Amino acid sequence: MRQIVLDTETTGLAWEKGNRIVEIGCIEMIERRPTGRHFHRYFNPGREMEAGAQEVTGLTLEFLQDKPPFASAIDEFLAFIEGAELVIHNAGFDVGFLDYELSLAGPHYGRIVDHASVLDTLAMARERWPGQRNSLDALCRRLGIDNGHRKLHGALLDAELLAEVYLGMTSGQGDLGFAVVEPAAVGVRIDFDPTVQARARVLHANAAELAAHEARIAKIAAKSGRRLWPEAVAADVPEPA
């Protein structure tokens, strides 16, 4: 499965008020592993940043002044996400802004769901931990993911953290090691022959280990007043092959 973990930063909280996307960050994963491919851009929104948005992102209109508009990257962005599953935290927010940007560029671009499916990790977290805080920072703390370097909101950094959060929520997998991913590993084919079976190595306890086990069982039996397991036999212990 091809997944794109996505995050955006915006000039404010509501696209309905004319707020725009100023940054987008995307991380590609195939079969739940980062490939090393990403899509990251800053955009000139053509309007002021709201004070709250500037405070949490650290982005200023001065920094964004020489950046291109969102429309200049739409074709490249859509090609990057085409046919994938988008993994987004609070997807309604980001998808709403993305659909707004597509509508401004022209009706022929359609909507995000015309290009990719969407999975909302906030909805997943609320179902798993109802009544608890389920922000990205809260989930990082809950899942033991290091986010100490997240001093400000940034689309690419947040996408990387979200990828680890998503895998932590769905499989318990922790740190992905984004810094050491080798893109060349993507697409490597490994041939598997089902007719070849590896011999399993069986390790047997030796006499000393059995004696220690028996002593432990005897101690438990003395405290509980009954023996839970049959007597251990230390003789004729087979040696490992």
Buried (B, 14 or more C-beta within 10 A) or exposed (E): EBBBBBBBBBBBEBBEEEBBBBBBBBBBBBEBBBBBBBBBBBBBBEEEBBEEBBEEBEBEBEBBEEBEBBBBBBEEBBEBBEEBBBBBBBBEBBBBBBBBBBEBBEEEBEEBEEBBEBBBBBBBBEEEBEEEEBEBBBBBEBBEBEBEEBEEBBBBBBBBBBBBBBBBBBEEBEEBEBEEBEEEEBEEEEEEEEEEEEEEEEEEBEEEEBEEBBEEBEEEEEEEEEEEEEEBEBEEEEEEE
